[in-house]
Amino acid sequence: MSEAKKTIFSGVQPSGKLTLGNYLGAIRNFPILQDEYNCIYCVVDMHAITVRQDPAQLRKQTIEVLAQYLACGLDPEKSTLFIQSHVPAHAELSWVLNCYTMFGEASRMTQFKDKSSKHADNVNVGLFDYPVLMAADILLYQTELVPVGVDQLQHIELARNIAQRFNGVYSDTFKMPEPYIPKAGAKIMSLADPTRKMSKSDENQNAFILLMDKPEDIMRKFKRAVTDSDSRIIMSEDKAGVSNLITIYSLATGKTIDEVEAEFEGKGYGEFKPAVGEAVVELLRPIREKTEDLLKNKDYLESVYREGANKAAYMARKTLDKVYRKVGFVKR
């Protein structure tokens, strides 16, 4: 008898466009994982509204993210793809888990402090509480692995703490999730400030590459990428900008760091930056073109997210029924 596949859950917010950092740091691995694991991928629109959104834009971007998932190689026959708000169990479990989350541990979440300072005029309860919804997202599907960047590890730790606390009170109910961090490219840095992570919310448009950027925009951004006065193309802790570009080039071409350094030995940024830009243009071209095709086929995209939500709801309901029974709710 073959061993059951482990479950992976991941969600991406539709509050902005997907970047090269999202792709190289996480999404690129998703198609590889779907053959080996039971994969559940969700567009987390409920998380997006902790910050004010334009409703029409949110709907548009939610569909765009789904199309980009498919364009990046996710197969709805192998993976469960859905929109978070289409499965009410996420919100239902989140409320129960709120009652097993200590105020102190929620207030220690570093991303709350960061987002509060960025949105000082709208520090709402949802912004404070979204890590508990994230825990519900994960625990609902008895998730074993969560692909995350290093900045999200604190959220996995909170999910584990909540699960452990609930299991301790009511016996084993949730599986304990573990982070899944890719060995390379887990953190792609900003092109304008390589000490910071590449982010779609960056005010400087030259700081990030979007999956849907036109080739000429990609080339322009890489030519403007921050490096340093020492023009050697080598990986070094004191050369953050160049090291980031080497990482991107290595991941885009499949070459090792040593091979990249050898290729550009004795050459300057004038040759290196356009080479990185061209490699990224070719990496992203099929994704952009496929996304554009998919967005013309709204009926197909609707069938994907509806079928995905039905599959997800069935899995989620099994966990939620168990939780409701254990906390003492009368069976509906």
C-alpha contacts under 8 A as a table, 3 or more apart, distances in Angstrom:
res1	aa1	res2	aa2	distance
5	K	36	E	6.97
5	K	37	Y	5.13
5	K	38	N	5.76
6	K	37	Y	5.31
6	K	38	N	5.92
6	K	143	T	7.68
6	K	144	E	6.22
6	K	145	L	7.60
7	T	37	Y	5.82
7	T	38	N	4.61
7	T	39	C	5.87
7	T	40	I	7.52
7	T	141	Y	7.65
7	T	142	Q	7.13
7	T	143	T	5.05
7	T	144	E	5.43
7	T	145	L	6.44
8	I	37	Y	6.56
8	I	38	N	6.13
8	I	39	C	4.85
8	I	40	I	6.08
8	I	143	T	5.66
8	I	144	E	6.13
8	I	145	L	4.81
8	I	146	V	5.68
8	I	147	P	7.53
9	F	39	C	6.12
9	F	40	I	4.79
9	F	41	Y	5.87
9	F	42	C	7.82
9	F	138	I	6.26
9	F	141	Y	7.63
9	F	143	T	6.09
9	F	145	L	6.77
9	F	146	V	5.48
9	F	147	P	7.44
10	S	40	I	6.53
10	S	41	Y	5.06
10	S	42	C	6.29
10	S	138	I	7.89
10	S	146	V	6.02
10	S	147	P	6.30
10	S	148	V	8.00
11	G	41	Y	5.72
11	G	42	C	4.55
11	G	43	V	5.51
11	G	44	V	5.71
12	V	42	C	6.59
12	V	43	V	5.18
12	V	44	V	5.76
12	V	65	V	7.94
13	Q	16	G	7.35
13	Q	43	V	5.89
13	Q	44	V	4.99
13	Q	45	D	6.14
13	Q	47	H	6.79
13	Q	48	A	5.93
14	P	17	K	7.04
14	P	43	V	6.54
14	P	44	V	6.82
14	P	45	D	6.10
14	P	48	A	6.54
14	P	58	L	6.71
14	P	61	Q	5.43
14	P	62	T	5.01
14	P	65	V	6.31
15	S	45	D	7.73
15	S	48	A	5.41
15	S	53	Q	7.51
15	S	58	L	6.69
15	S	61	Q	7.13
16	G	61	Q	7.06
16	G	200	K	6.23
16	G	201	S	7.18
17	K	61	Q	7.36
17	K	65	V	7.62
17	K	200	K	6.36
17	K	210	L	6.51
17	K	211	L	7.73
18	L	22	N	6.06
18	L	23	Y	7.39
18	L	65	V	7.32
18	L	200	K	7.05
18	L	210	L	5.82
18	L	211	L	5.97
19	T	22	N	5.12
19	T	23	Y	6.39
19	T	198	M	7.79
19	T	199	S	7.30
19	T	200	K	6.37
19	T	208	F	6.66
19	T	209	I	5.47
19	T	210	L	4.18
19	T	211	L	5.47
20	L	23	Y	4.99
20	L	24	L	6.00
20	L	188	I	7.87
20	L	208	F	7.34
20	L	209	I	5.41
20	L	210	L	5.85
20	L	211	L	6.00
21	G	24	L	5.34
21	G	25	G	5.50
21	G	26	A	7.99
21	G	187	K	6.91
21	G	188	I	4.98
21	G	189	M	7.40
21	G	198	M	5.92
21	G	199	S	7.53
21	G	208	F	7.98
21	G	209	I	7.84
22	N	25	G	5.26
22	N	26	A	5.73
22	N	27	I	6.23
23	Y	26	A	5.55
23	Y	27	I	4.57
23	Y	28	R	5.20
23	Y	211	L	7.88
24	L	27	I	6.62
24	L	28	R	5.59
24	L	29	N	7.95
24	L	185	G	5.88
24	L	186	A	7.26
24	L	188	I	7.48
24	L	251	L	7.30
25	G	28	R	7.21
25	G	149	G	6.87
25	G	182	P	7.21
25	G	184	A	7.87
25	G	185	G	5.17
25	G	186	A	4.33
25	G	187	K	5.88
25	G	188	I	6.79
26	A	29	N	5.73
26	A	30	F	6.99
26	A	147	P	6.58
26	A	148	V	6.96
26	A	149	G	7.53
26	A	182	P	7.40
26	A	186	A	7.08
27	I	30	F	5.16
27	I	31	P	7.89
27	I	69	Y	7.61
27	I	72	C	7.34
28	R	31	P	6.89
28	R	32	I	7.90
28	R	72	C	6.89
29	N	32	I	5.37
29	N	33	L	6.24
29	N	182	P	7.85
30	F	33	L	5.12
30	F	34	Q	6.32
30	F	73	G	7.81
30	F	74	L	6.83
31	P	34	Q	5.31
31	P	35	D	7.41
31	P	72	C	7.47
31	P	73	G	5.37
31	P	74	L	5.16
31	P	75	D	7.57
32	I	35	D	6.25
32	I	36	E	7.47
33	L	36	E	5.31
33	L	37	Y	5.82
33	L	39	C	7.33
34	Q	37	Y	5.33
34	Q	38	N	6.48
34	Q	39	C	5.56
34	Q	74	L	7.61
34	Q	78	K	6.19
34	Q	79	S	6.11
35	D	38	N	7.97
35	D	78	K	7.21
38	N	78	K	7.85
38	N	79	S	6.86
39	C	78	K	7.56
39	C	79	S	4.98
39	C	80	T	6.27
40	I	79	S	5.85
40	I	80	T	4.68
40	I	81	L	6.25
40	I	312	A	7.84
41	Y	79	S	7.18
41	Y	80	T	6.03
41	Y	81	L	5.02
41	Y	82	F	6.75
42	C	81	L	5.78
42	C	82	F	5.11
42	C	83	I	5.56
42	C	84	Q	5.95
43	V	62	T	6.62
43	V	65	V	7.08
43	V	66	L	6.93
43	V	82	F	6.44
43	V	83	I	4.85
43	V	84	Q	5.85
44	V	47	H	5.55
44	V	48	A	6.76
44	V	83	I	6.40
44	V	84	Q	5.00
44	V	85	S	7.47
45	D	48	A	4.99
45	D	49	I	6.97
45	D	58	L	7.80
45	D	62	T	6.95
45	D	83	I	6.92
45	D	84	Q	6.06
45	D	85	S	6.47
46	M	49	I	5.85
46	M	50	T	7.84
46	M	84	Q	6.54
46	M	85	S	6.01
47	H	50	T	6.02
47	H	130	Y	6.57
47	H	133	L	7.88
48	A	51	V	6.31
48	A	53	Q	7.54
49	I	52	R	5.81
49	I	53	Q	6.18
50	T	124	N	7.14
50	T	126	G	5.41
50	T	127	L	5.07
50	T	130	Y	7.74
51	V	119	H	7.61
51	V	122	N	7.43
51	V	127	L	7.57
53	Q	57	Q	7.42
53	Q	58	L	6.38
54	D	57	Q	5.25
54	D	58	L	6.04
55	P	58	L	5.08
55	P	59	R	6.33
56	A	59	R	5.27
56	A	60	K	6.27
57	Q	60	K	5.03
57	Q	61	Q	6.03
58	L	61	Q	5.15
58	L	62	T	6.01
59	R	62	T	5.21
59	R	63	I	6.54
60	K	63	I	5.46
60	K	64	E	6.25
61	Q	64	E	4.79
61	Q	65	V	6.07
62	T	65	V	5.32
62	T	66	L	6.45
62	T	83	I	7.79
63	I	66	L	5.10
63	I	67	A	6.22
63	I	295	L	7.91
63	I	301	L	7.59
64	E	67	A	5.03
64	E	68	Q	6.13
64	E	291	T	7.67
64	E	295	L	7.09
65	V	68	Q	4.97
65	V	69	Y	6.16
66	L	69	Y	5.10
66	L	70	L	6.49
66	L	81	L	7.77
66	L	82	F	7.96
66	L	301	L	7.65
67	A	70	L	5.17
67	A	71	A	6.11
67	A	291	T	5.50
67	A	294	L	6.03
67	A	295	L	6.57
67	A	301	L	7.12
68	Q	71	A	4.79
68	Q	72	C	5.98
68	Q	287	I	7.09
68	Q	288	R	7.94
68	Q	291	T	5.47
69	Y	72	C	5.19
69	Y	73	G	6.78
69	Y	74	L	5.85
70	L	73	G	5.32
70	L	74	L	4.75
70	L	75	D	6.52
70	L	76	P	7.96
70	L	291	T	7.70
71	A	74	L	7.14
71	A	286	P	7.84
71	A	287	I	5.19
71	A	288	R	7.65
71	A	290	K	5.34
71	A	291	T	5.43
71	A	294	L	7.91
72	C	287	I	5.89
74	L	78	K	7.80
74	L	79	S	6.85
75	D	78	K	5.36
75	D	79	S	5.89
76	P	79	S	5.03
76	P	80	T	5.97
76	P	81	L	6.29
76	P	304	V	6.65
76	P	308	G	7.54
77	E	80	T	7.67
80	T	308	G	5.14
80	T	309	A	7.91
80	T	311	K	6.95
80	T	312	A	6.88
81	L	304	V	6.96
81	L	305	Y	6.04
81	L	308	G	4.89
81	L	309	A	7.31
82	F	86	H	7.49
82	F	304	V	7.45
82	F	305	Y	4.55
82	F	306	R	7.00
82	F	307	E	7.86
82	F	308	G	4.80
82	F	309	A	5.04
82	F	312	A	7.50
83	I	86	H	5.60
83	I	87	V	7.52
83	I	305	Y	6.44
83	I	309	A	6.85
84	Q	87	V	5.77
84	Q	88	P	7.95
84	Q	90	H	7.28
85	S	88	P	6.28
85	S	90	H	7.76
86	H	309	A	6.11
87	V	90	H	6.29
87	V	309	A	6.18
87	V	312	A	7.11
87	V	313	A	5.55
88	P	91	A	5.65
88	P	92	E	6.39
88	P	313	A	7.94
89	A	92	E	4.81
89	A	93	L	5.84
89	A	140	L	7.83
89	A	313	A	7.22
89	A	316	A	6.27
89	A	317	R	6.74
89	A	320	L	6.82
90	H	93	L	5.51
90	H	94	S	6.08
90	H	133	L	7.01
90	H	136	A	5.94
90	H	137	D	5.83
90	H	140	L	7.22
90	H	316	A	7.97
91	A	94	S	4.98
91	A	95	W	6.49
91	A	133	L	6.97
91	A	136	A	7.79
92	E	95	W	5.52
92	E	96	V	6.88
92	E	320	L	7.96
93	L	96	V	5.19
93	L	97	L	6.17
93	L	133	L	8.00
93	L	136	A	5.74
93	L	140	L	7.38
93	L	320	L	6.52
94	S	97	L	5.09
94	S	98	N	6.12
94	S	132	V	6.09
94	S	133	L	4.96
94	S	135	A	7.56
94	S	136	A	5.14
95	W	98	N	5.08
95	W	99	C	6.92
96	V	99	C	5.46
96	V	100	Y	7.13
97	L	100	Y	5.02
97	L	101	T	6.27
97	L	132	V	6.71
97	L	136	A	7.11
97	L	162	I	7.06
98	N	101	T	5.17
98	N	132	V	6.44
99	C	102	M	7.95
100	Y	162	I	6.24
100	Y	165	R	6.99
100	Y	166	F	6.71
101	T	105	E	7.30
101	T	106	A	7.13
101	T	132	V	7.61
101	T	162	I	6.06
102	M	105	E	5.50
102	M	106	A	6.47
103	F	106	A	5.23
103	F	107	S	6.14
104	G	107	S	5.15
104	G	108	R	6.45
105	E	108	R	5.26
105	E	109	M	7.17
105	E	158	L	7.61
106	A	109	M	5.78
106	A	128	F	7.32
106	A	129	D	7.20
106	A	131	P	7.54
106	A	158	L	7.99
107	S	112	F	7.59
107	S	128	F	7.35
109	M	112	F	5.61
109	M	113	K	7.14
109	M	154	Q	7.09
109	M	155	H	7.68
110	T	113	K	5.33
110	T	114	D	6.37
111	Q	114	D	4.87
111	Q	115	K	5.93
112	F	115	K	5.20
112	F	116	S	5.86
112	F	127	L	6.62
112	F	128	F	5.89
113	K	116	S	5.16
113	K	117	S	6.36
114	D	117	S	5.47
114	D	118	K	6.57
115	K	118	K	5.00
115	K	119	H	6.04
115	K	127	L	7.74
116	S	119	H	5.13
116	S	120	A	5.39
116	S	122	N	7.73
116	S	123	V	5.63
116	S	127	L	7.76
117	S	120	A	5.27
119	H	122	N	5.51
119	H	123	V	6.43
120	A	123	V	5.84
123	V	127	L	6.48
123	V	128	F	7.76
124	N	127	L	5.40
124	N	128	F	6.79
125	V	128	F	5.07
125	V	129	D	5.96
126	G	129	D	4.87
126	G	130	Y	5.58
127	L	130	Y	5.65
128	F	131	P	7.57
129	D	132	V	5.66
129	D	133	L	6.99
130	Y	133	L	4.96
130	Y	134	M	6.15
131	P	134	M	4.79
131	P	135	A	6.16
131	P	155	H	6.15
131	P	158	L	7.63
132	V	135	A	4.88
132	V	136	A	6.26
132	V	158	L	7.92
132	V	159	A	7.34
133	L	136	A	4.92
133	L	137	D	6.18
134	M	137	D	4.95
134	M	138	I	6.39
134	M	155	H	7.56
134	M	159	A	7.69
135	A	138	I	5.21
135	A	139	L	5.98
135	A	155	H	7.45
135	A	156	I	7.37
135	A	158	L	7.23
135	A	159	A	4.54
135	A	162	I	7.83
136	A	139	L	5.17
136	A	140	L	5.62
136	A	159	A	7.79
137	D	140	L	5.67
137	D	141	Y	7.43
138	I	141	Y	6.17
138	I	142	Q	7.09
138	I	143	T	5.71
138	I	146	V	7.72
138	I	159	A	7.61
138	I	177	P	7.54
139	L	142	Q	5.18
139	L	143	T	5.91
139	L	159	A	7.45
139	L	163	A	7.52
139	L	174	F	6.14
139	L	175	K	7.07
139	L	176	M	7.99
139	L	177	P	7.58
140	L	143	T	7.48
140	L	174	F	7.97
140	L	315	M	7.89
140	L	316	A	5.36
140	L	319	T	5.87
140	L	320	L	7.06
141	Y	315	M	6.31
141	Y	316	A	5.81
141	Y	319	T	7.13
142	Q	174	F	5.95
142	Q	175	K	5.22
142	Q	176	M	7.86
142	Q	177	P	7.86
142	Q	319	T	7.70
143	T	146	V	7.29
143	T	175	K	6.56
143	T	176	M	7.45
143	T	177	P	5.66
144	E	175	K	6.60
144	E	176	M	6.34
144	E	177	P	4.36
144	E	178	E	5.85
145	L	177	P	5.50
145	L	178	E	4.89
145	L	179	P	5.61
145	L	180	Y	5.71
146	V	156	I	7.91
146	V	177	P	6.86
146	V	178	E	6.25
146	V	179	P	4.89
146	V	180	Y	5.33
147	P	179	P	6.01
147	P	180	Y	4.43
147	P	181	I	5.81
147	P	182	P	7.75
148	V	151	D	7.81
148	V	152	Q	5.91
148	V	153	L	7.05
148	V	179	P	6.35
148	V	180	Y	6.19
148	V	181	I	5.83
149	G	152	Q	5.61
149	G	153	L	7.19
149	G	181	I	6.40
149	G	186	A	5.62
149	G	187	K	6.47
150	V	153	L	5.52
150	V	181	I	7.46
150	V	186	A	7.24
150	V	187	K	7.43
151	D	154	Q	7.22
152	Q	155	H	5.47
152	Q	156	I	6.87
153	L	156	I	5.20
153	L	157	E	6.30
153	L	179	P	6.94
154	Q	157	E	5.02
154	Q	158	L	6.31
155	H	158	L	5.05
155	H	159	A	6.29
156	I	159	A	5.03
156	I	160	R	6.21
156	I	177	P	7.17
156	I	178	E	7.19
156	I	179	P	6.70
157	E	160	R	5.07
157	E	161	N	6.19
158	L	161	N	5.00
158	L	162	I	6.19
159	A	162	I	5.23
159	A	163	A	6.11
159	A	177	P	7.61
160	R	163	A	5.06
160	R	164	Q	5.97
160	R	176	M	5.82
160	R	177	P	6.45
161	N	164	Q	5.12
161	N	165	R	6.11
162	I	165	R	5.12
162	I	166	F	6.15
163	A	166	F	5.18
163	A	167	N	5.94
163	A	173	T	7.89
163	A	174	F	5.89
163	A	175	K	7.53
163	A	176	M	6.78
164	Q	167	N	5.08
164	Q	168	G	5.91
164	Q	176	M	7.63
165	R	168	G	5.04
165	R	169	V	6.43
166	F	169	V	5.26
166	F	170	Y	6.08
166	F	171	S	7.63
166	F	173	T	7.53
167	N	170	Y	5.20
167	N	171	S	4.64
167	N	172	D	4.67
167	N	173	T	5.64
167	N	174	F	6.78
168	G	171	S	5.70
168	G	172	D	7.38
170	Y	173	T	7.33
170	Y	326	K	6.42
170	Y	327	V	7.89
172	D	175	K	7.75
173	T	319	T	7.89
173	T	322	K	7.39
173	T	323	V	7.20
181	I	186	A	6.59
182	P	185	G	6.98
182	P	186	A	5.71
183	K	186	A	6.85
184	A	251	L	7.92
185	G	188	I	6.09
185	G	247	T	6.80
185	G	248	I	7.55
185	G	251	L	7.15
187	K	197	K	6.62
187	K	198	M	7.99
188	I	197	K	6.03
188	I	198	M	5.82
188	I	244	N	6.73
188	I	247	T	7.94
188	I	248	I	7.45
189	M	193	D	7.50
189	M	194	P	5.10
189	M	195	T	6.80
189	M	196	R	5.63
189	M	197	K	4.14
189	M	198	M	4.51
189	M	244	N	6.23
190	S	193	D	5.16
190	S	194	P	4.90
190	S	195	T	7.32
190	S	196	R	5.71
190	S	197	K	5.35
190	S	198	M	3.99
190	S	199	S	7.04
190	S	207	A	5.01
190	S	208	F	5.98
191	L	194	P	5.88
191	L	198	M	7.27
191	L	206	N	6.84
191	L	207	A	4.53
191	L	208	F	6.20
191	L	221	K	7.67
191	L	222	F	7.33
191	L	224	R	7.97
191	L	225	A	4.85
191	L	226	V	5.99
191	L	241	G	7.17
192	A	204	N	7.58
192	A	206	N	6.46
192	A	207	A	4.56
192	A	208	F	7.98
192	A	224	R	7.93
192	A	225	A	5.80
192	A	226	V	5.41
193	D	196	R	5.84
193	D	207	A	7.13
193	D	226	V	6.80
193	D	241	G	7.65
194	P	197	K	7.17
194	P	226	V	7.34
194	P	240	A	5.71
194	P	241	G	5.14
194	P	244	N	6.97
195	T	240	A	6.81
198	M	202	D	7.83
198	M	207	A	6.79
198	M	208	F	5.73
199	S	202	D	5.52
199	S	207	A	7.77
199	S	208	F	6.43
200	K	208	F	6.54
200	K	210	L	7.77
202	D	205	Q	6.91
202	D	207	A	6.86
202	D	208	F	7.64
204	N	207	A	5.51
205	Q	208	F	6.39
206	N	209	I	7.59
206	N	221	K	5.27
206	N	224	R	7.51
206	N	225	A	7.73
207	A	221	K	7.53
207	A	225	A	7.76
208	F	221	K	7.89
209	I	213	D	6.73
209	I	218	I	6.48
209	I	221	K	7.57
210	L	213	D	5.11
211	L	284	L	6.17
211	L	287	I	7.26
211	L	288	R	6.45
212	M	284	L	7.82
212	M	287	I	7.93
212	M	288	R	5.23
213	D	217	D	6.19
213	D	218	I	6.34
213	D	288	R	7.92
214	K	217	D	5.31
214	K	218	I	6.41
215	P	218	I	5.11
215	P	219	M	6.25
215	P	281	V	5.53
215	P	285	R	7.95
216	E	219	M	5.17
216	E	220	R	6.17
217	D	220	R	5.08
217	D	221	K	6.16
218	I	221	K	5.26
218	I	222	F	6.31
218	I	277	G	6.12
218	I	280	V	7.65
218	I	281	V	6.68
219	M	222	F	5.32
219	M	223	K	6.19
219	M	274	P	6.46
219	M	277	G	4.90
219	M	278	E	6.88
219	M	281	V	7.74
220	R	223	K	5.20
220	R	224	R	6.38
221	K	224	R	5.17
221	K	225	A	6.16
222	F	225	A	4.90
222	F	273	K	5.79
222	F	274	P	6.78
222	F	276	V	7.17
222	F	277	G	5.56
223	K	273	K	5.55
223	K	274	P	6.29
223	K	277	G	7.68
225	A	241	G	7.57
225	A	273	K	7.76
226	V	241	G	5.72
226	V	242	V	7.98
227	T	239	K	7.29
227	T	240	A	7.48
227	T	241	G	4.54
227	T	242	V	5.43
228	D	231	S	6.88
228	D	239	K	6.89
228	D	241	G	7.14
228	D	242	V	7.60
231	S	268	G	5.53
231	S	269	Y	6.33
232	R	265	E	7.37
232	R	266	G	7.21
232	R	267	K	7.37
232	R	268	G	6.57
233	I	242	V	6.56
233	I	246	I	7.77
233	I	261	E	6.08
233	I	264	F	6.29
233	I	265	E	6.67
233	I	267	K	7.50
233	I	268	G	7.15
233	I	269	Y	7.71
233	I	272	F	7.83
234	I	239	K	7.92
234	I	242	V	7.08
234	I	243	S	6.78
234	I	246	I	7.71
234	I	261	E	5.73
235	M	239	K	6.96
235	M	242	V	7.02
235	M	243	S	4.76
235	M	246	I	7.11
235	M	257	I	7.77
235	M	261	E	7.84
236	S	239	K	5.16
236	S	240	A	7.06
236	S	243	S	6.31
237	E	240	A	6.10
237	E	243	S	7.72
239	K	242	V	5.60
239	K	243	S	5.96
240	A	243	S	5.13
240	A	244	N	6.09
241	G	244	N	5.22
241	G	245	L	6.43
242	V	245	L	5.06
242	V	246	I	6.11
243	S	246	I	5.03
243	S	247	T	6.17
244	N	247	T	5.11
244	N	248	I	6.26
245	L	248	I	5.03
245	L	249	Y	6.06
245	L	273	K	7.79
245	L	276	V	6.96
246	I	249	Y	5.09
246	I	250	S	5.94
246	I	257	I	6.97
246	I	260	V	6.91
246	I	261	E	7.98
247	T	250	S	5.08
247	T	251	L	6.18
247	T	257	I	7.23
248	I	251	L	5.24
248	I	252	A	6.00
248	I	276	V	7.31
248	I	280	V	7.99
249	Y	252	A	5.06
249	Y	253	T	6.00
249	Y	255	K	7.83
249	Y	260	V	7.66
249	Y	276	V	5.27
249	Y	279	A	6.67
249	Y	280	V	7.50
250	S	253	T	5.42
250	S	254	G	5.52
250	S	255	K	4.92
250	S	256	T	5.83
250	S	257	I	6.15
250	S	260	V	6.66
251	L	254	G	5.30
251	L	255	K	7.08
252	A	279	A	5.95
252	A	280	V	6.02
252	A	283	L	6.14
253	T	279	A	6.49
255	K	259	E	5.94
255	K	260	V	6.44
256	T	259	E	5.10
256	T	260	V	6.31
257	I	260	V	5.11
257	I	261	E	6.22
258	D	261	E	5.16
258	D	262	A	6.14
259	E	262	A	5.08
259	E	263	E	6.04
260	V	263	E	5.06
260	V	264	F	6.41
261	E	264	F	5.44
261	E	265	E	5.90
262	A	265	E	5.15
264	F	267	K	5.17
264	F	268	G	7.55
264	F	272	F	6.93
267	K	271	E	6.66
267	K	272	F	7.32
268	G	271	E	5.83
268	G	272	F	6.29
269	Y	272	F	4.72
269	Y	273	K	5.56
270	G	273	K	6.19
270	G	274	P	7.10
271	E	274	P	5.94
271	E	275	A	6.38
272	F	275	A	5.15
272	F	276	V	6.33
273	K	276	V	5.18
273	K	277	G	6.25
274	P	277	G	4.88
274	P	278	E	6.07
275	A	278	E	5.17
275	A	279	A	6.20
276	V	279	A	5.17
276	V	280	V	6.27
277	G	280	V	5.23
277	G	281	V	6.12
278	E	281	V	4.98
278	E	282	E	6.29
279	A	282	E	5.35
279	A	283	L	6.16
280	V	283	L	4.86
280	V	284	L	6.06
281	V	284	L	5.38
281	V	285	R	5.82
282	E	285	R	5.19
282	E	286	P	7.62
283	L	286	P	7.19
283	L	287	I	7.91
284	L	287	I	5.24
284	L	288	R	6.16
285	R	288	R	5.28
285	R	289	E	6.20
286	P	289	E	5.16
286	P	290	K	5.94
287	I	290	K	5.24
287	I	291	T	6.02
288	R	291	T	5.19
288	R	292	E	6.25
289	E	292	E	5.20
289	E	293	D	6.39
290	K	293	D	5.08
290	K	294	L	6.20
291	T	294	L	5.09
291	T	295	L	6.16
292	E	295	L	5.30
292	E	296	K	6.78
293	D	296	K	5.46
293	D	297	N	7.08
294	L	297	N	5.19
294	L	298	K	7.37
294	L	300	Y	7.94
294	L	301	L	7.35
295	L	298	K	6.09
295	L	301	L	7.78
297	N	300	Y	5.60
297	N	301	L	6.62
298	K	301	L	5.12
298	K	302	E	6.08
299	D	302	E	5.10
299	D	303	S	6.25
300	Y	303	S	5.12
300	Y	304	V	6.33
301	L	304	V	5.08
301	L	305	Y	6.40
302	E	305	Y	5.39
302	E	306	R	6.02
303	S	306	R	5.22
303	S	307	E	5.99
304	V	307	E	5.47
304	V	308	G	5.97
305	Y	308	G	4.92
305	Y	309	A	5.97
306	R	309	A	5.13
306	R	310	N	6.32
307	E	310	N	5.14
307	E	311	K	6.35
308	G	311	K	5.20
308	G	312	A	6.06
309	A	312	A	4.97
309	A	313	A	5.81
310	N	313	A	5.15
310	N	314	Y	6.29
311	K	314	Y	5.33
311	K	315	M	6.58
312	A	315	M	5.25
312	A	316	A	5.99
313	A	316	A	4.96
313	A	317	R	5.85
314	Y	317	R	5.33
314	Y	318	K	6.76
315	M	318	K	5.59
315	M	319	T	7.06
316	A	319	T	5.41
316	A	320	L	6.18
317	R	320	L	4.96
317	R	321	D	5.86
318	K	321	D	5.39
318	K	322	K	6.43
319	T	322	K	5.21
319	T	323	V	6.29
320	L	323	V	4.99
320	L	324	Y	6.02
321	D	324	Y	5.13
321	D	325	R	6.11
322	K	325	R	5.22
322	K	326	K	6.23
323	V	326	K	5.13
323	V	327	V	6.24
324	Y	327	V	5.37
324	Y	328	G	6.28
324	Y	329	F	5.29
324	Y	330	V	7.87
324	Y	331	K	7.89
325	R	328	G	5.26
325	R	329	F	5.67
325	R	330	V	7.22
325	R	331	K	7.13
326	K	329	F	7.64
